[in-house]
């Protein structure tokens, strides 16, 4: 393998995660080549071939691992219950791995995978793409520049209005499926909070099932106390008839409020691909910063939102594989988020605050 030779990527899973997020981003990354897609669904095989004519398709992961020597990276975008066994098989086959979040059902499993990867000298990275959301990048810049003073409270909402369950493994009540919003959207809001404000020391949570016919949590709140003193209030809901601000951050000097979702997921779902103007949102969605004012009335100062940049994740993976940069999201970082999610599940079940 030379610097000019593309790294060959095998992608396991071609549902929402594989087809909307991973495959387009891999294909758009200089130095990576989408080589193989694993899906047993004939329609998804045809979809993959239509979207990426050069790709080969196989029906089972074993067919991929039989060609381990022909690949440089395996990306696991299959259902959550398969993440640990497939990542374990890939690492034992000598292949670096990217795993969609959550990397595992427990922090202990994530740390076991991290130890295996370290033992084998292989990259193990977790796809926490929302570290590259436009609003997150903007907020991180404001904090680094001291625009808010000392941060006190971080409110983060990932809310949707889906009054009817959609079904499928993500909404299954079977614990083996690792479904529900706590581990789905909760993985994002917790990871972002830990990146911004550091380790958690206490966790309190409320997690309920609100919709008729739903089998797992669809409305969850997590309160995190960070060692830094910041308090994070995190919401993940499929039952929000009125959506709150995506971020509301209060500090000793000013506050920042931002509504609306990063546009990249919607663009990818519509078949758009990274290029000029990618991740840019209209001025009407800019967040506002100020003190003692209401952003609803237009008070405060509009803050131009930085472009979202999901392609940066796979660009960083490519550099890491070539020894030219760090792993963008480590399994140990993902394990720290799983510590919080496990504590939140216990807190909601037992109605207690959990110390970490």
PyMOL commands that set and color helices and strands:
alter all, ss='L'
color gray80, all
select helices_A, chain A and resi 16-27+42-51+61-65+68-70+80-92+107-120+129-132+134-144+169-171+175-177+185-197+264-269+283-285+295-297+311-321+331-350
alter helices_A, ss='H'
color red, helices_A
select strands_A, chain A and resi 7-12+32-38+56-58+73-76+97-100+124-127+151-159+200-208+219-226+231-237+247-251+255-258+287-290+301-303+354-355
alter strands_A, ss='S'
color yellow, strands_A
deselect
rebuild
show_as cartoon
